[in-house]
Amino acid sequence: MPDFPYINARVRAMRSRLLDAGRMEELLGLPTPDAFLQALGSTPYSRELQEVLSHTHDGLRAVDEALARNFSLTTSRILSFADGKARELIELVLMRWDLANIRII
């Protein structure tokens, strides 16, 4: 039987890395893209953002790539502590985002 309580607890703990609505509004209200990049650099997305900025100078493209990398790492982490039926169900939910990405492309 899948260990749903364990998986749920791990996902809830990971939720603390998400930016709340107030922080998002604050970031989006910044006057310049450079101010946005600097502020985003003090969030849990900092590591991915710095990695991307090390090889590109287009700040907004870097944000897009950094967030995509973070999403990929996060979903991989979730899948790493699930197996069997639980993993299949999580993969099914994540397919929604695959479809969204295909539509965007």
The first five atom37 places (N, CA, C, CB, O) and aatype in JSON, in Angstrom:
{
  "aatype": [12, 14, 3, 13, 14, 18, 9, 2, 0, 1, 19, 1, 0, 12, 1, 15, 1, 10, 10, 3, 0, 7, 1, 12, 6, 6, 10, 10, 7, 10, 14, 16, 14, 3, 0, 13, 10, 5, 0, 10, 7, 15, 16, 14, 18, 15, 1, 6, 10, 5, 6, 19, 10, 15, 8, 16, 8, 3, 7, 10, 1, 0, 19, 3, 6, 0, 10, 0, 1, 2, 13, 15, 10, 16, 16, 15, 1, 9, 10, 15, 13, 0, 3, 7, 11, 0, 1, 6, 10, 9, 6, 10, 19, 10, 12, 1, 17, 3, 10, 0, 2, 9, 1, 9, 9],
  "atom_mask": [
    [1, 1, 1, 1, 1],
    [1, 1, 1, 1, 1],
    [1, 1, 1, 1, 1],
    [1, 1, 1, 1, 1],
    [1, 1, 1, 1, 1],
    [1, 1, 1, 1, 1],
    [1, 1, 1, 1, 1],
    [1, 1, 1, 1, 1],
    [1, 1, 1, 1, 1],
    [1, 1, 1, 1, 1],
    [1, 1, 1, 1, 1],
    [1, 1, 1, 1, 1],
    [1, 1, 1, 1, 1],
    [1, 1, 1, 1, 1],
    [1, 1, 1, 1, 1],
    [1, 1, 1, 1, 1],
    [1, 1, 1, 1, 1],
    [1, 1, 1, 1, 1],
    [1, 1, 1, 1, 1],
    [1, 1, 1, 1, 1],
    [1, 1, 1, 1, 1],
    [1, 1, 1, 0, 1],
    [1, 1, 1, 1, 1],
    [1, 1, 1, 1, 1],
    [1, 1, 1, 1, 1],
    [1, 1, 1, 1, 1],
    [1, 1, 1, 1, 1],
    [1, 1, 1, 1, 1],
    [1, 1, 1, 0, 1],
    [1, 1, 1, 1, 1],
    [1, 1, 1, 1, 1],
    [1, 1, 1, 1, 1],
    [1, 1, 1, 1, 1],
    [1, 1, 1, 1, 1],
    [1, 1, 1, 1, 1],
    [1, 1, 1, 1, 1],
    [1, 1, 1, 1, 1],
    [1, 1, 1, 1, 1],
    [1, 1, 1, 1, 1],
    [1, 1, 1, 1, 1],
    [1, 1, 1, 0, 1],
    [1, 1, 1, 1, 1],
    [1, 1, 1, 1, 1],
    [1, 1, 1, 1, 1],
    [1, 1, 1, 1, 1],
    [1, 1, 1, 1, 1],
    [1, 1, 1, 1, 1],
    [1, 1, 1, 1, 1],
    [1, 1, 1, 1, 1],
    [1, 1, 1, 1, 1],
    [1, 1, 1, 1, 1],
    [1, 1, 1, 1, 1],
    [1, 1, 1, 1, 1],
    [1, 1, 1, 1, 1],
    [1, 1, 1, 1, 1],
    [1, 1, 1, 1, 1],
    [1, 1, 1, 1, 1],
    [1, 1, 1, 1, 1],
    [1, 1, 1, 0, 1],
    [1, 1, 1, 1, 1],
    [1, 1, 1, 1, 1],
    [1, 1, 1, 1, 1],
    [1, 1, 1, 1, 1],
    [1, 1, 1, 1, 1],
    [1, 1, 1, 1, 1],
    [1, 1, 1, 1, 1],
    [1, 1, 1, 1, 1],
    [1, 1, 1, 1, 1],
    [1, 1, 1, 1, 1],
    [1, 1, 1, 1, 1],
    [1, 1, 1, 1, 1],
    [1, 1, 1, 1, 1],
    [1, 1, 1, 1, 1],
    [1, 1, 1, 1, 1],
    [1, 1, 1, 1, 1],
    [1, 1, 1, 1, 1],
    [1, 1, 1, 1, 1],
    [1, 1, 1, 1, 1],
    [1, 1, 1, 1, 1],
    [1, 1, 1, 1, 1],
    [1, 1, 1, 1, 1],
    [1, 1, 1, 1, 1],
    [1, 1, 1, 1, 1],
    [1, 1, 1, 0, 1],
    [1, 1, 1, 1, 1],
    [1, 1, 1, 1, 1],
    [1, 1, 1, 1, 1],
    [1, 1, 1, 1, 1],
    [1, 1, 1, 1, 1],
    [1, 1, 1, 1, 1],
    [1, 1, 1, 1, 1],
    [1, 1, 1, 1, 1],
    [1, 1, 1, 1, 1],
    [1, 1, 1, 1, 1],
    [1, 1, 1, 1, 1],
    [1, 1, 1, 1, 1],
    [1, 1, 1, 1, 1],
    [1, 1, 1, 1, 1],
    [1, 1, 1, 1, 1],
    [1, 1, 1, 1, 1],
    [1, 1, 1, 1, 1],
    [1, 1, 1, 1, 1],
    [1, 1, 1, 1, 1],
    [1, 1, 1, 1, 1],
    [1, 1, 1, 1, 1]
  ],
  "atom_positions": [
    [[0.85, -1.18, 0.0], [0.0, 0.0, 0.0], [0.89, 1.25, 0.0], [-0.96, 0.0, 1.23], [1.86, 1.33, 0.76]],
    [[0.56, 2.22, -0.86], [1.37, 3.43, -0.93], [1.36, 4.19, 0.4], [0.85, 4.34, -2.05], [0.38, 4.16, 1.15]],
    [[2.45, 4.85, 0.66], [2.6, 5.6, 1.9], [2.18, 7.06, 1.68], [4.06, 5.52, 2.41], [3.0, 7.97, 1.72]],
    [[0.87, 7.25, 1.43], [0.36, 8.58, 1.14], [0.58, 9.58, 2.27], [-1.1, 8.5, 0.84], [0.91, 10.73, 1.97]],
    [[0.43, 9.21, 3.55], [0.69, 10.2, 4.6], [2.14, 10.72, 4.57], [0.39, 9.59, 5.97], [2.37, 11.91, 4.79]],
    [[3.1, 9.84, 4.31], [4.5, 10.25, 4.23], [4.7, 11.2, 3.05], [5.41, 9.02, 4.09], [5.33, 12.25, 3.18]],
    [[4.18, 10.82, 1.9], [4.33, 11.65, 0.71], [3.68, 13.01, 0.93], [3.71, 10.96, -0.53], [4.25, 14.04, 0.58]],
    [[2.49, 13.01, 1.5], [1.77, 14.25, 1.76], [2.57, 15.14, 2.7], [0.39, 13.95, 2.36], [2.66, 16.35, 2.48]],
    [[3.15, 14.58, 3.74], [3.95, 15.36, 4.68], [5.16, 15.97, 3.98], [4.4, 14.49, 5.87], [5.5, 17.13, 4.23]],
    [[5.81, 15.22, 3.13], [6.98, 15.74, 2.41], [6.59, 16.88, 1.47], [7.66, 14.61, 1.61], [7.28, 17.89, 1.39]],
    [[5.48, 16.71, 0.76], [5.03, 17.76, -0.17], [4.62, 19.01, 0.61], [3.84, 17.25, -1.03], [4.93, 20.12, 0.2]],
    [[3.94, 18.82, 1.74], [3.56, 19.99, 2.56], [4.79, 20.73, 3.08], [2.68, 19.54, 3.74], [4.79, 21.95, 3.15]],
    [[5.82, 20.0, 3.43], [7.05, 20.64, 3.88], [7.7, 21.42, 2.74], [8.05, 19.6, 4.44], [8.25, 22.5, 2.96]],
    [[7.64, 20.89, 1.54], [8.21, 21.57, 0.38], [7.42, 22.85, 0.05], [8.23, 20.63, -0.82], [7.95, 23.78, -0.56]],
    [[6.17, 22.87, 0.44], [5.31, 24.02, 0.15], [5.87, 25.3, 0.76], [3.89, 23.76, 0.67], [5.59, 26.4, 0.26]],
    [[6.63, 25.18, 1.82], [7.19, 26.37, 2.49], [8.14, 27.14, 1.58], [7.92, 25.95, 3.77], [8.44, 28.31, 1.84]],
    [[8.62, 26.51, 0.52], [9.52, 27.18, -0.42], [8.78, 28.04, -1.44], [10.37, 26.15, -1.15], [9.39, 28.83, -2.15]],
    [[7.47, 27.9, -1.5], [6.69, 28.69, -2.44], [6.56, 30.12, -1.95], [5.3, 28.07, -2.66], [6.53, 30.38, -0.74]],
    [[6.47, 31.04, -2.88], [6.25, 32.44, -2.52], [4.77, 32.66, -2.28], [6.78, 33.4, -3.62], [3.93, 32.2, -3.06]],
    [[4.44, 33.37, -1.2], [3.03, 33.63, -0.94], [2.55, 34.77, -1.85], [2.8, 33.98, 0.55], [3.34, 35.44, -2.51]],
    [[1.24, 34.97, -1.86], [0.65, 35.96, -2.76], [1.2, 37.36, -2.5], [-0.88, 35.97, -2.62], [1.44, 38.12, -3.44]],
    [[1.38, 37.7, -1.24], [1.91, 39.02, -0.92], [3.31, 39.25, -1.46], [0.0, 0.0, 0.0], [3.61, 40.32, -1.99]],
    [[4.15, 38.24, -1.34], [5.53, 38.34, -1.86], [5.52, 38.43, -3.38], [6.38, 37.13, -1.39], [6.3, 39.17, -3.97]],
    [[4.62, 37.66, -4.01], [4.52, 37.72, -5.48], [4.1, 39.12, -5.93], [3.5, 36.67, -5.98], [4.67, 39.67, -6.88]],
    [[3.09, 39.68, -5.26], [2.64, 41.04, -5.6], [3.78, 42.04, -5.44], [1.44, 41.45, -4.72], [3.97, 42.93, -6.26]],
    [[4.54, 41.87, -4.36], [5.68, 42.76, -4.12], [6.7, 42.66, -5.25], [6.34, 42.42, -2.77], [7.17, 43.68, -5.75]],
    [[7.03, 41.44, -5.65], [8.0, 41.24, -6.72], [7.5, 41.82, -8.04], [8.32, 39.77, -6.89], [8.24, 42.49, -8.76]],
    [[6.25, 41.54, -8.35], [5.7, 42.01, -9.62], [5.51, 43.53, -9.66], [4.37, 41.34, -9.89], [5.43, 44.12, -10.74]],
    [[5.45, 44.16, -8.49], [5.29, 45.61, -8.43], [6.6, 46.38, -8.46], [0.0, 0.0, 0.0], [6.59, 47.6, -8.4]],
    [[7.71, 45.68, -8.56], [9.01, 46.37, -8.59], [9.14, 47.17, -9.89], [10.17, 45.35, -8.46], [8.63, 46.76, -10.93]],
    [[9.83, 48.32, -9.82], [9.83, 49.25, -10.95], [10.64, 48.82, -12.17], [10.34, 50.55, -10.49], [10.34, 49.24, -13.28]],
    [[11.67, 47.99, -11.98], [12.51, 47.62, -13.12], [12.78, 46.12, -13.12], [13.85, 48.41, -13.08], [12.7, 45.47, -12.08]],
    [[13.09, 45.58, -14.28], [13.47, 44.17, -14.34], [14.69, 43.85, -13.46], [13.75, 43.76, -15.78], [14.77, 42.78, -12.87]],
    [[15.63, 44.78, -13.38], [16.81, 44.55, -12.55], [16.44, 44.45, -11.07], [17.84, 45.67, -12.76], [16.98, 43.62, -10.34]],
    [[15.51, 45.29, -10.63], [15.04, 45.22, -9.24], [14.33, 43.89, -8.99], [14.09, 46.4, -8.92], [14.47, 43.29, -7.93]],
    [[13.57, 43.44, -9.98], [12.89, 42.15, -9.88], [13.91, 41.01, -9.76], [11.99, 41.92, -11.11], [13.76, 40.14, -8.91]],
    [[14.93, 41.02, -10.6], [15.97, 39.99, -10.55], [16.69, 39.99, -9.21], [16.98, 40.2, -11.68], [16.95, 38.93, -8.64]],
    [[17.01, 41.17, -8.72], [17.71, 41.26, -7.44], [16.83, 40.72, -6.31], [18.13, 42.71, -7.15], [17.32, 39.99, -5.44]],
    [[15.56, 41.07, -6.3], [14.65, 40.6, -5.26], [14.41, 39.1, -5.37], [13.32, 41.35, -5.33], [14.34, 38.41, -4.35]],
    [[14.29, 38.6, -6.58], [14.09, 37.16, -6.77], [15.32, 36.39, -6.3], [13.79, 36.84, -8.25], [15.23, 35.23, -5.91]],
    [[16.47, 37.04, -6.35], [17.7, 36.42, -5.88], [17.74, 36.18, -4.38], [0.0, 0.0, 0.0], [18.62, 35.47, -3.89]],
    [[16.8, 36.76, -3.65], [16.75, 36.53, -2.2], [15.6, 35.58, -1.83], [16.58, 37.88, -1.46], [15.13, 35.58, -0.69]],
    [[15.16, 34.79, -2.78], [14.09, 33.83, -2.56], [14.65, 32.41, -2.69], [12.91, 34.06, -3.57], [15.83, 32.24, -3.02]],
    [[13.83, 31.4, -2.43], [14.31, 30.03, -2.62], [14.7, 29.68, -4.06], [13.25, 29.07, -2.15], [15.28, 28.62, -4.31]],
    [[14.38, 30.57, -5.0], [14.72, 30.33, -6.41], [16.09, 30.88, -6.77], [13.67, 30.94, -7.31], [16.5, 30.82, -7.93]],
    [[16.79, 31.4, -5.79], [18.07, 32.06, -6.01], [19.1, 31.16, -6.68], [18.6, 32.55, -4.7], [19.78, 31.57, -7.61]],
    [[19.22, 29.92, -6.2], [20.26, 29.03, -6.73], [20.09, 28.81, -8.22], [20.25, 27.68, -5.99], [21.04, 28.95, -8.99]],
    [[18.87, 28.47, -8.63], [18.62, 28.23, -10.06], [18.83, 29.51, -10.86], [17.2, 27.69, -10.28], [19.38, 29.47, -11.96]],
    [[18.39, 30.65, -10.32], [18.54, 31.91, -11.02], [20.01, 32.25, -11.22], [17.84, 33.03, -10.26], [20.4, 32.67, -12.31]],
    [[20.83, 32.08, -10.2], [22.26, 32.37, -10.32], [22.94, 31.46, -11.34], [22.94, 32.23, -8.97], [23.8, 31.89, -12.09]],
    [[22.54, 30.18, -11.35], [23.11, 29.24, -12.33], [22.81, 29.7, -13.75], [22.57, 27.82, -12.1], [23.69, 29.68, -14.61]],
    [[21.58, 30.1, -13.99], [21.19, 30.52, -15.34], [21.86, 31.84, -15.7], [19.66, 30.64, -15.46], [22.34, 32.02, -16.82]],
    [[21.88, 32.77, -14.76], [22.5, 34.07, -15.04], [24.0, 33.96, -15.3], [22.26, 35.02, -13.9], [24.59, 34.87, -15.88]],
    [[24.62, 32.87, -14.86], [26.05, 32.71, -15.1], [26.37, 32.47, -16.57], [26.58, 31.56, -14.27], [27.52, 32.62, -16.99]],
    [[25.36, 32.09, -17.36], [25.64, 31.87, -18.79], [24.69, 32.62, -19.72], [25.56, 30.4, -19.09], [24.69, 32.37, -20.93]],
    [[23.89, 33.53, -19.18], [23.06, 34.37, -20.04], [22.95, 35.75, -19.42], [21.65, 33.74, -20.24], [23.07, 35.91, -18.2]],
    [[22.72, 36.74, -20.25], [22.6, 38.11, -19.76], [21.19, 38.64, -19.93], [23.59, 39.01, -20.48], [20.91, 39.79, -19.58]],
    [[20.3, 37.83, -20.46], [18.91, 38.22, -20.63], [18.16, 37.86, -19.35], [18.27, 37.54, -21.87], [17.79, 36.71, -19.14]],
    [[17.94, 38.86, -18.5], [17.37, 38.63, -17.19], [16.01, 37.96, -17.19], [0.0, 0.0, 0.0], [15.78, 37.04, -16.41]],
    [[15.1, 38.42, -18.04], [13.77, 37.84, -18.04], [13.77, 36.41, -18.58], [12.82, 38.7, -18.86], [13.02, 35.57, -18.09]],
    [[14.59, 36.15, -19.55], [14.73, 34.77, -20.04], [15.34, 33.89, -18.95], [15.6, 34.73, -21.32], [14.98, 32.73, -18.8]],
    [[16.26, 34.46, -18.2], [16.88, 33.72, -17.09], [15.85, 33.36, -16.04], [18.01, 34.56, -16.46], [15.89, 32.25, -15.49]],
    [[14.93, 34.27, -15.75], [13.87, 33.97, -14.77], [13.03, 32.81, -15.27], [12.98, 35.22, -14.53], [12.73, 31.88, -14.51]],
    [[12.65, 32.85, -16.53], [11.84, 31.78, -17.11], [12.56, 30.44, -17.0], [11.51, 32.08, -18.57], [11.97, 29.45, -16.57]],
    [[13.82, 30.4, -17.38], [14.59, 29.16, -17.33], [14.82, 28.7, -15.89], [15.92, 29.34, -18.04], [14.76, 27.5, -15.6]],
    [[15.09, 29.63, -14.99], [15.34, 29.27, -13.59], [14.09, 28.67, -12.96], [15.79, 30.51, -12.79], [14.17, 27.67, -12.24]],
    [[12.93, 29.26, -13.23], [11.69, 28.71, -12.68], [11.37, 27.35, -13.28], [10.53, 29.68, -12.93], [10.87, 26.46, -12.58]],
    [[11.67, 27.18, -14.56], [11.45, 25.87, -15.19], [12.38, 24.82, -14.57], [11.68, 25.96, -16.72], [11.96, 23.7, -14.31]],
    [[13.63, 25.19, -14.33], [14.57, 24.26, -13.69], [14.1, 23.89, -12.29], [15.98, 24.87, -13.63], [14.16, 22.73, -11.89]],
    [[13.65, 24.9, -11.54], [13.18, 24.65, -10.19], [11.98, 23.72, -10.2], [12.82, 25.96, -9.49], [11.89, 22.81, -9.37]],
    [[11.06, 23.93, -11.13], [9.89, 23.06, -11.23], [10.31, 21.63, -11.55], [8.92, 23.58, -12.31], [9.8, 20.69, -10.96]],
    [[11.24, 21.48, -12.48], [11.72, 20.15, -12.85], [12.39, 19.46, -11.67], [12.69, 20.25, -14.02], [12.14, 18.28, -11.41]],
    [[13.24, 20.18, -10.95], [13.91, 19.59, -9.79], [12.91, 19.22, -8.7], [14.95, 20.57, -9.22], [13.04, 18.18, -8.05]],
    [[11.91, 20.06, -8.5], [10.91, 19.8, -7.47], [10.08, 18.58, -7.82], [10.0, 21.02, -7.29], [9.83, 17.73, -6.96]],
    [[9.64, 18.47, -9.07], [8.84, 17.3, -9.45], [9.69, 16.03, -9.37], [8.26, 17.47, -10.86], [9.18, 14.98, -8.98]],
    [[10.94, 16.12, -9.74], [11.83, 14.95, -9.63], [11.99, 14.54, -8.18], [13.2, 15.25, -10.26], [12.02, 13.35, -7.86]],
    [[12.11, 15.52, -7.3], [12.25, 15.24, -5.87], [11.0, 14.54, -5.34], [12.51, 16.54, -5.08], [11.09, 13.57, -4.58]],
    [[9.84, 15.02, -5.74], [8.59, 14.4, -5.3], [8.52, 12.96, -5.79], [7.36, 15.2, -5.81], [8.15, 12.05, -5.04]],
    [[8.87, 12.75, -7.04], [8.83, 11.4, -7.59], [9.85, 10.48, -6.94], [9.07, 11.44, -9.09], [9.67, 9.26, -6.92]],
    [[10.93, 11.06, -6.41], [11.97, 10.22, -5.8], [11.52, 9.57, -4.5], [13.2, 11.05, -5.54], [12.08, 8.54, -4.12]],
    [[10.54, 10.13, -3.82], [10.09, 9.48, -2.59], [8.73, 8.82, -2.73], [10.06, 10.48, -1.48], [8.04, 8.57, -1.74]],
    [[8.35, 8.55, -3.97], [7.12, 7.81, -4.24], [7.46, 6.65, -5.16], [6.02, 8.72, -4.87], [8.34, 6.74, -6.0]],
    [[6.74, 5.56, -4.98], [6.91, 4.43, -5.89], [5.57, 3.73, -6.08], [7.99, 3.44, -5.36], [4.59, 4.04, -5.41]],
    [[5.57, 2.78, -6.98], [4.37, 2.01, -7.23], [3.19, 2.85, -7.66], [0.0, 0.0, 0.0], [3.32, 3.76, -8.48]],
    [[2.03, 2.54, -7.09], [0.79, 3.21, -7.45], [0.85, 4.71, -7.14], [-0.39, 2.57, -6.72], [0.36, 5.53, -7.92]],
    [[1.45, 5.06, -6.03], [1.55, 6.48, -5.67], [2.33, 7.25, -6.73], [2.23, 6.64, -4.3], [1.94, 8.35, -7.12]],
    [[3.42, 6.67, -7.2], [4.22, 7.34, -8.23], [3.42, 7.49, -9.53], [5.52, 6.55, -8.5], [3.47, 8.53, -10.18]],
    [[2.7, 6.45, -9.89], [1.87, 6.51, -11.09], [0.84, 7.63, -10.99], [1.16, 5.17, -11.33], [0.62, 8.36, -11.96]],
    [[0.21, 7.76, -9.83], [-0.8, 8.8, -9.65], [-0.18, 10.2, -9.68], [-1.54, 8.59, -8.33], [-0.76, 11.12, -10.25]],
    [[0.98, 10.35, -9.08], [1.67, 11.65, -9.11], [2.06, 11.99, -10.54], [2.92, 11.64, -8.19], [1.9, 13.13, -10.98]],
    [[2.58, 11.01, -11.27], [2.95, 11.25, -12.67], [1.73, 11.66, -13.49], [3.59, 9.99, -13.27], [1.83, 12.5, -14.38]],
    [[0.58, 11.07, -13.18], [-0.65, 11.43, -13.88], [-1.0, 12.9, -13.63], [-1.8, 10.51, -13.43], [-1.37, 13.61, -14.56]],
    [[-0.88, 13.34, -12.39], [-1.16, 14.74, -12.07], [-0.14, 15.65, -12.77], [-1.11, 14.97, -10.53], [-0.51, 16.71, -13.28]],
    [[1.11, 15.25, -12.79], [2.14, 16.08, -13.41], [2.0, 16.17, -14.93], [3.5, 15.54, -13.06], [2.51, 17.1, -15.54]],
    [[1.32, 15.2, -15.53], [1.11, 15.25, -16.98], [0.35, 16.51, -17.39], [0.34, 14.01, -17.45], [0.49, 17.0, -18.51]],
    [[-0.45, 17.03, -16.47], [-1.19, 18.27, -16.76], [-0.22, 19.37, -17.13], [-2.05, 18.69, -15.55], [-0.47, 20.14, -18.05]],
    [[0.9, 19.45, -16.41], [1.88, 20.51, -16.67], [2.64, 20.23, -17.96], [2.86, 20.64, -15.5], [3.03, 21.17, -18.65]],
    [[2.85, 18.97, -18.29], [3.46, 18.63, -19.57], [2.57, 19.13, -20.7], [3.7, 17.11, -19.68], [3.05, 19.71, -21.68]],
    [[1.28, 18.89, -20.57], [0.33, 19.34, -21.57], [0.32, 20.86, -21.67], [-1.08, 18.81, -21.26], [0.28, 21.41, -22.77]],
    [[0.35, 21.53, -20.55], [0.39, 23.01, -20.55], [1.63, 23.5, -21.27], [0.36, 23.57, -19.11], [1.56, 24.46, -22.04]],
    [[2.77, 22.87, -21.04], [4.01, 23.27, -21.7], [3.94, 23.04, -23.2], [5.19, 22.52, -21.11], [4.43, 23.86, -23.97]],
    [[3.36, 21.95, -23.61], [3.21, 21.66, -25.04], [2.33, 22.72, -25.69], [2.61, 20.24, -25.26], [2.63, 23.18, -26.79]],
    [[1.25, 23.09, -25.02], [0.36, 24.13, -25.55], [1.09, 25.45, -25.69], [-0.87, 24.3, -24.66], [0.87, 26.18, -26.67]],
    [[1.94, 25.78, -24.74], [2.68, 27.04, -24.8], [3.63, 27.04, -25.98], [3.45, 27.28, -23.49], [3.78, 28.05, -26.68]],
    [[4.29, 25.91, -26.21], [5.24, 25.81, -27.32], [4.51, 25.96, -28.64], [6.02, 24.47, -27.28], [5.13, 25.9, -29.7]]
  ]
}
